[in-house]
Every structure is written in structure tokens, then in C-alpha cells.
Amino acid sequence: MYAIVDIAGQQFKVEKNKRVYVHRLEGAEGTTVEFDKVFLLEKDGKISVGAPTVEGARVAGKILSHPKGDKVIVFKKKRRKGYAKLNGHRQYLTEVLIQGILGKGETFVEEPTAEKKVKKATKKAEPKAKVADVEVEEKPKKTRKTTKKAE
């Protein structure tokens, strides 16, 4: 199942449990968002094309983070004119996890996540045997040899 949806003015092909990086969206991390501008919906081999959108179809997602994109360098130059301009920027993005694609009349129910980690019982290591006290002879410290310069 996949859909082509309009998110923040751009079209994306989305599937369930896929991550999509889109232009910055309003909303805090962890909030659920729904996109209702679905242009095409494929479900069980049946394709529904909207005119311009599919009625009642929605895509549910969750905002994971608000990262910045890669650095883009913009360099302009006009030869033999002494003109060169260097500029750059980083695009503000939003990472969205697609949680479900809903047809007409369907409702989204968030599935419980398996983030709870089961702690495994670990055996405690046996204490190591103590080493008997052994006297160690100390080596004499090395001293600098000083030489007298010939007068």
C-alpha cells in the first residue's frame, strides 16, 4: 500500500513505517499530523486517482525531529569582470514517520510500540581470587649524569 501525498507544497510517495524528510512543519516533536491532500492511493492492487484529490483519504504521520539539511554552497562568478560571490545555506527540515494510510471512512489507531526492553537476567561474575602479597624490590632511580665542561 502506498500513496502520493502533498506535504508542505511538495509531492511524496509514502508507505507505512517509512521516514520522509519534508520542509519544516509546525508542531513539536512527537505530535501526530495528518495530511489530507492525497492524489493517488494504491491498496491491494487497486489504484484510486483523485481529481484533484482522493475523497476521504488521509495519511497519518508522527513528527520525529526537526533537523537541518546538508550545507548547500552557492557560488556566482562573471569571468573577466572581477565579480565572484560565495553564499550558502542549510535547509530547515522535519523528519516524519508515516504511521498509516487511511482510506475513506477509516480511522487511525496508534499501535503500541515495542520500546519496552526486557531486562535479561545476568549471572553475577564470581569474585576473582586475591593475589598473595608479594614484596617487590625497588629499582634505584636513575640520576642524571652531569659532566663538567673543560675550562
Phi, psi and chi 1 to 4 in degrees:
 res  aa     phi    psi   chi1   chi2   chi3   chi4
   1 MET       -  130.4  172.2 -173.7  -82.9      -
   2 TYR  -146.2  167.8   70.2   89.5      -      -
   3 ALA  -147.7  154.3      -      -      -      -
   4 ILE  -108.8  120.1  -64.0  178.6      -      -
   5 VAL  -130.6  149.9   62.7      -      -      -
   6 ASP   -93.7  117.2 -176.7  -53.4      -      -
   7 ILE  -125.2  119.4  -58.1  173.0      -      -
   8 ALA    53.4   40.7      -      -      -      -
   9 GLY    84.9    1.6      -      -      -      -
  10 GLN  -124.7  152.0  -68.3 -176.3  -41.9      -
  11 GLN   -97.2  135.7  -65.2  178.5   13.8      -
  12 PHE  -131.5  143.0  -66.4   92.6      -      -
  13 LYS   -91.4  119.3  179.6 -179.3  176.3 -176.5
  14 VAL  -122.2  149.4  -63.9      -      -      -
  15 GLU  -132.3  163.9  -63.0  177.1   22.5      -
  16 LYS   -65.5  140.9 -173.0  174.8  179.4 -178.9
  17 ASN    65.3   23.7  -64.3  -31.8      -      -
  18 LYS  -104.5  150.5  -64.0  -71.8 -179.2  179.1
  19 ARG  -101.4  137.0  -65.7  172.6 -172.5 -129.4
  20 VAL  -127.9  133.7  179.9      -      -      -
  21 TYR  -100.7  117.2  -69.0   91.7      -      -
  22 VAL  -122.9  170.1  -61.1      -      -      -
  23 HIS   -58.9  154.0  -71.4  -61.5      -      -
  24 ARG   -51.7  127.9 -177.2   63.7   58.2  103.6
  25 LEU  -108.0  153.3  -62.6  175.8      -      -
  26 GLU   -73.8  143.8  -64.8  -67.5  -34.4      -
  27 GLY   128.9  147.3      -      -      -      -
  28 ALA   -83.3  163.3      -      -      -      -
  29 GLU   -64.6  136.7  -65.1  178.5    4.8      -
  30 GLY    95.2   -8.5      -      -      -      -
  31 THR   -83.6  153.0   58.6      -      -      -
  32 THR   -93.9  136.9  -55.9      -      -      -
  33 VAL  -126.1  153.2  -68.9      -      -      -
  34 GLU  -126.4  139.1  -77.9 -166.2   -0.3      -
  35 PHE  -116.2  123.2  -51.6  105.2      -      -
  36 ASP  -109.0    2.8   52.9   -6.1      -      -
  37 LYS   -91.6   77.4  -73.6 -173.0  177.1 -179.8
  38 VAL   -99.2  119.3  178.7      -      -      -
  39 PHE   -89.9  -30.5  -62.0  125.6      -      -
  40 LEU  -146.6  140.2 -177.8  136.9      -      -
  41 LEU  -135.4  125.0 -179.5   66.2      -      -
  42 GLU  -114.9  122.6 -173.3  -85.5  -26.2      -
  43 LYS  -141.6  118.7 -173.3  173.5 -172.3  177.6
  44 ASP    55.6   40.7  -59.1  -32.8      -      -
  45 GLY    82.0   -5.7      -      -      -      -
  46 LYS   -99.6  126.1 -176.9 -179.4  175.3 -171.9
  47 ILE  -105.7  129.5  -63.3  176.7      -      -
  48 SER  -114.2  123.0  -58.4      -      -      -
  49 VAL  -109.5  132.0 -179.9      -      -      -
  50 GLY   -86.7  163.5      -      -      -      -
  51 ALA  -134.9   79.4      -      -      -      -
  52 PRO   -87.2  -18.5   31.6  -34.3      -      -
  53 THR  -124.1  159.5   60.3      -      -      -
  54 VAL   -79.5  127.1  178.4      -      -      -
  55 GLU   -67.3  130.9  -92.4 -171.9   56.5      -
  56 GLY    77.9   -6.8      -      -      -      -
  57 ALA   -82.5  139.8      -      -      -      -
  58 ARG  -141.5  159.4  -63.1 -176.7  -38.5  -93.5
  59 VAL  -123.8  126.2  173.6      -      -      -
  60 ALA  -101.1  136.6      -      -      -      -
  61 GLY  -144.0  170.2      -      -      -      -
  62 LYS  -129.7  131.7 -178.4  177.6 -175.5  179.1
  63 ILE   -76.9  120.3  -64.7  176.4      -      -
  64 LEU   -92.5  -45.5  -63.8  178.7      -      -
  65 SER  -160.0  171.0   64.3      -      -      -
  66 HIS  -123.2   77.1  -67.0  -69.3      -      -
  67 PRO   -84.6  175.5   32.4  -35.9      -      -
  68 LYS  -104.8  147.8  -81.4 -177.1  161.5 -178.6
  69 GLY   -77.4 -179.0      -      -      -      -
  70 ASP   -67.2  155.4  -65.9  -26.5      -      -
  71 LYS   -71.2  133.7 -172.8  178.5  -74.6 -170.0
  72 VAL  -114.2  124.2  177.1      -      -      -
  73 ILE   -97.3  130.2  -57.6  -67.1      -      -
  74 VAL  -115.4  117.0  179.7      -      -      -
  75 PHE  -124.4  123.0 -178.4   69.8      -      -
  76 LYS  -116.0  139.8  -62.6  179.0 -179.6 -179.7
  77 LYS  -150.8  140.7 -179.6  179.0  179.1  177.5
  78 LYS  -119.3  117.3  -66.5 -174.0  179.5  178.4
  79 ARG   -69.0  146.8   60.3 -173.6 -161.5  154.9
  80 ARG    63.5   13.6  -63.4 -173.0  -57.2  -91.4
  81 LYS  -116.1   -8.7  -54.0  -66.0 -177.5 -149.2
  82 GLY    75.4   21.7      -      -      -      -
  83 TYR  -110.6  120.1  172.5   79.3      -      -
  84 ALA  -146.5  131.8      -      -      -      -
  85 LYS  -133.9  127.9 -172.3  167.7 -177.0   90.0
  86 LEU  -113.1  129.8  178.8   68.0      -      -
  87 ASN  -145.1  162.0 -154.8  -16.0      -      -
  88 GLY  -163.0  165.9      -      -      -      -
  89 HIS  -160.2  167.7   74.9   -6.5      -      -
  90 ARG  -125.8  128.3  -66.6 -179.9   69.8 -176.1
  91 GLN   -76.4  139.0 -171.7   69.3   36.6      -
  92 TYR   -83.0  127.3  -67.2  103.9      -      -
  93 LEU  -124.1  169.0  -58.3  173.3      -      -
  94 THR  -132.4  130.8  -61.8      -      -      -
  95 GLU   -93.3  121.7 -177.9 -179.0    7.1      -
  96 VAL  -119.0  129.7  178.2      -      -      -
  97 LEU   -95.3  121.9  174.0   66.9      -      -
  98 ILE   -78.9  117.1  -56.6  -59.4      -      -
  99 GLN   -95.0  -24.2  -66.8  180.0  -41.0      -
 100 GLY  -176.1  153.9      -      -      -      -
 101 ILE  -115.0  121.0  -60.2  171.8      -      -
 102 LEU  -111.8  132.5  -49.2  170.7      -      -
 103 GLY   -86.5 -169.2      -      -      -      -
 104 LYS   -67.9  128.2 -171.9  173.5 -175.8  177.6
 105 GLY    83.1   -4.9      -      -      -      -
 106 GLU   -85.2  150.0  -65.8  179.5   13.6      -
 107 THR  -119.0  151.6   57.8      -      -      -
 108 PHE   -92.8  126.5  174.7   69.9      -      -
 109 VAL  -118.2  119.6  177.4      -      -      -
 110 GLU   -71.0  128.2 -169.4  169.3  -19.4      -
 111 GLU   -79.8  144.2  -62.2  173.1    5.3      -
 112 PRO   -67.5  138.8   20.9  -28.3      -      -
 113 THR   -89.2  153.0   57.2      -      -      -
 114 ALA   -96.4   45.8      -      -      -      -
 115 GLU   -81.9  -14.3  -67.9  178.6    2.3      -
 116 LYS   -73.4  117.4  -63.3  178.0 -178.5  177.5
 117 LYS   -90.3  134.6  -64.2 -178.5 -179.5  177.7
 118 VAL   -84.7  124.9  178.7      -      -      -
 119 LYS   -80.4  126.0  -66.1 -177.1  179.2  179.5
 120 LYS   -86.2  141.8  -64.6 -179.2 -179.7  178.0
 121 ALA   -72.7  126.7      -      -      -      -
 122 THR  -112.7  142.8   57.1      -      -      -
 123 LYS   -77.2  139.5  -66.0 -178.6 -179.3  179.0
 124 LYS   -78.8  136.8  -68.7 -175.9  178.1  179.8
 125 ALA   -70.8  141.5      -      -      -      -
 126 GLU   -70.7  143.2  -64.3  178.7   13.3      -
 127 PRO   -65.3  141.7   18.0  -25.7      -      -
 128 LYS   -73.3  148.4  -64.6 -178.3 -179.3  178.7
 129 ALA   -67.7  142.3      -      -      -      -
 130 LYS   -77.5  141.4  -68.1 -176.9  179.1  179.0
 131 VAL   -83.5  136.6  179.5      -      -      -
 132 ALA   -64.1  146.9      -      -      -      -
 133 ASP   -67.0  123.4  -66.0  -28.3      -      -
 134 VAL  -120.2  133.6  179.3      -      -      -
 135 GLU   -81.2  133.8  -67.9 -177.5   21.8      -
 136 VAL  -113.8  131.4  179.0      -      -      -
 137 GLU   -74.7  135.2  -65.9  179.7   22.7      -
 138 GLU   -85.3  136.7  -68.7 -174.5   21.9      -
 139 LYS   -83.0  144.7  -65.3 -178.6 -179.0  178.2
 140 PRO   -65.7  144.4   19.7  -27.9      -      -
 141 LYS   -72.4  142.5  -66.6 -177.0  178.9  177.9
 142 LYS   -77.7  136.5  -67.3 -177.2  179.8  179.2
 143 THR  -114.7  156.1   57.7      -      -      -
 144 ARG   -76.8  137.5  -76.1 -175.7  155.8  179.1
 145 LYS   -89.5  127.4  -67.1 -179.3 -177.6  179.1
 146 THR  -105.0  135.3   56.1      -      -      -
 147 THR  -112.0  143.4   57.4      -      -      -
 148 LYS   -90.6  136.4  -65.5 -177.3 -179.5  177.0
 149 LYS   -78.1  144.6  -67.7 -175.7  179.3  179.1
 150 ALA   -71.7  135.8      -      -      -      -
 151 GLU   -91.0      -  -67.1  179.1   15.1      -
